[in-house]
Amino acid sequence: MESKNLWAPWRINYIQELTDDEPCDCFICHYLDRPGDDDKNLVLWRSEHGIVLLNHYPYNNGHLMVAPARHISDIDEADEAELAELIKLVREAKKALTMVLKPHGFNIGMNLGRCAGAGLPGHVHIHIVPRWDGDTSFMSVCSDTDVISQSMKELLDQLREVSIEHNLPGL
């Protein structure tokens, strides 16, 4: 069988970051504990009850994740303030992505539990994935490969710039 490899040398920094320090079962908590590393960890915003970051393994350009600051595994464990802030962060992140990337639509959702596709079942999070007409090109269909069309650092800078201009997240 033919190998399906995509050369992505920029990912080694992420892999080494999690293995060079003490073992970390939850990368979101790891990022929350290191506010000085927000650029390296691609953290867009922090708030009292949440964090917004670019997904290091995106399905599409602009794939963001919104998570509570508290380590909880299910939305049933979130209090009213956390729930309200998380949905506001989703709304504001969608606004920022719309201004920067001008997508045709969005997938917004959660995978609760490993069997539902959660890669990190211990820390609940919401995915925001911008979508464009025709974005499921032949690469994903024929070679099971996602094509990310922009540097994540460049996009993070653009999202931060539009956040400042428009007072986002504005909580």
Backbone hydrogen bonds, N-H to C=O, Kabsch-Sander energy under -0.5 kcal/mol:
donor,donor_aa,acceptor,acceptor_aa,energy
5,N,3,S,-0.7
11,R,8,A,-1.8
12,I,9,P,-1.2
13,N,10,W,-0.5
15,I,11,R,-2.0
16,Q,12,I,-2.9
17,E,13,N,-2.1
18,L,14,Y,-1.5
19,T,15,I,-1.0
20,D,16,Q,-2.8
21,D,17,E,-1.0
27,F,25,D,-0.5
30,H,26,C,-2.1
31,Y,27,F,-2.3
32,L,28,I,-2.6
33,D,29,C,-2.1
34,R,31,Y,-1.4
37,D,34,R,-2.0
38,D,35,P,-1.2
41,N,37,D,-2.7
42,L,38,D,-0.6
42,L,39,D,-1.0
43,V,38,D,-2.5
44,L,42,L,-0.5
44,L,52,V,-2.5
45,W,52,V,-1.5
47,S,50,G,-2.8
51,I,67,A,-2.2
52,V,45,W,-2.7
53,L,65,M,-2.4
54,L,42,L,-2.7
55,N,63,H,-3.0
63,H,60,N,-1.6
64,L,62,G,-0.5
64,L,128,I,-2.6
65,M,53,L,-2.9
66,V,126,I,-2.5
67,A,51,I,-2.5
69,A,49,H,-2.0
72,I,70,R,-1.2
77,E,74,D,-1.7
78,A,75,I,-1.2
83,L,79,D,-2.5
84,A,80,E,-2.5
85,E,81,A,-2.3
86,L,82,E,-2.6
87,I,83,L,-2.1
88,K,84,A,-1.8
89,L,85,E,-2.6
90,V,86,L,-2.2
91,R,87,I,-2.2
92,E,88,K,-2.7
93,A,89,L,-2.6
94,K,90,V,-2.4
95,K,91,R,-1.9
96,A,92,E,-2.3
97,L,93,A,-2.7
98,T,94,K,-2.3
99,M,95,K,-2.3
100,V,96,A,-2.2
101,L,97,L,-3.0
102,K,97,L,-0.8
102,K,98,T,-1.1
104,H,131,R,-1.8
105,G,131,R,-1.8
107,N,129,V,-2.4
108,I,106,F,-0.5
109,G,127,H,-1.9
112,L,110,M,-0.6
113,G,111,N,-0.8
116,A,113,G,-1.2
117,G,114,R,-2.0
118,A,113,G,-1.9
123,H,120,L,-1.2
124,V,72,I,-3.1
126,I,66,V,-3.1
127,H,109,G,-3.4
128,I,64,L,-2.6
129,V,107,N,-3.3
131,R,105,G,-2.8
135,D,132,W,-2.2
137,S,135,D,-1.2
140,S,137,S,-0.6
141,V,137,S,-1.4
142,C,138,F,-3.5
143,S,138,F,-0.6
143,S,139,M,-1.8
144,D,140,S,-0.6
145,T,139,M,-1.4
148,I,146,D,-0.6
149,S,147,V,-0.6
155,L,151,S,-2.2
156,L,152,M,-2.5
157,D,153,K,-2.3
158,Q,154,E,-2.0
159,L,155,L,-2.8
160,R,156,L,-2.4
161,E,157,D,-2.2
162,V,158,Q,-2.4
163,S,159,L,-1.8
164,I,160,R,-2.1
165,E,161,E,-2.3
166,H,162,V,-1.9
167,N,164,I,-0.8
168,L,163,S,-2.6
